[in-house]
Amino acid sequence: MIKTVACIVQDGFAPFEFGLACEAFGLDRSNDGVPNFDFRVIAPHPGVVTSKLGFSINVEHDLSFAYEADLVIFCPVPREYWGKIDPLLLDVARDAVARGAWVLTICSASFILGAAGVLDGRRATTHWMYSEVMAEMYPEIDIDPDVLFVQDDRIITSAGTAAGIDACLHLLRIELGAELTNRIARRMVVPPQRDGGQAQFIDRPIPVAQNDSLAAVADWAVEHLRDDLGVDQLAARALMSPRTFARRFKAEYGATPAAWLARQRVLHAQRMLERSDLSLEQIADECGFGSAAVLRQNFSRVLGTTPTAYRARFSCADDAESSAA
């Protein structure tokens, strides 16, 4: 169980990524029943540490705490440092991995682990803009540029910026369970699990919002997932032809209506698996899959696991019953 967390910054650190690490592990959430961590901000060279935006913070602690922390978080590394990572950081990374501590990198901080050699032969990710550079610098790493984060053993690497939130919540879910992590996510006003990977953010223009947005139809569909929904039914509700609706929907949501509906049904199934003890057949019926076999097929395709395995790992039904008792 994680009790101590070391968050490492250096000159040129990114304020947002640093802030999300503090938000996820540094706040006192004991009023929500969430255990506190001994969270410390540390630096290779204590004192004034300047952010990439010009303002500075004063860091009191050196890297000593990192050698005993249960979790070591590396904040992003400025690009000009990628080829000359501070040897002090390399030592910390190697020690943490060797002794089995959790290691989490946000965005370009994965370059630290690459330079330390601890990612050789492992899967990892970084911001999609830097994935090709990382692959050239460290060809022994299996880099996946299309995901929000990668966990390989006790090393978690995340993609750019906000993907660090997803990585932090993933680790919290492993350590604290689904119910407590959901409480943290609610306080952070973010989903406990975000849909999609970083591929959806690559070289794709943001659609211009229209006054006649399809949001109302999408909201209605989410409330009626159990029904037999298709393009014809949704198009009729939007007062459009099926062809026009399908084209507009993909432009607005980045997916076909069928793919979007399947994903919404999987999300609903996830919530039901976490919060109820209903059978797979009952959940499949409630989510609009029709049968447990179709539920399993879609669940595996979207999440890469089975509904049974997901429930075993993330169910908080017992926690809810205990709270109600």
Helices and strands as residue ranges (DSSP letters): E 4-8, H 15-25, G 30-32, E 38-42, E 47-50, E 56-59, G 63-67, E 71-74, G 79-81, H 87-98, E 102-105, G 107-109, H 110-116, E 123-124, G 128-130, H 131-137, E 142-143, E 149-152, E 155-158, H 163-176, H 178-188, G 198-201, H 215-223, H 231-237, H 242-253, H 257-275, H 280-287, H 292-303, H 307-314, H 317-324
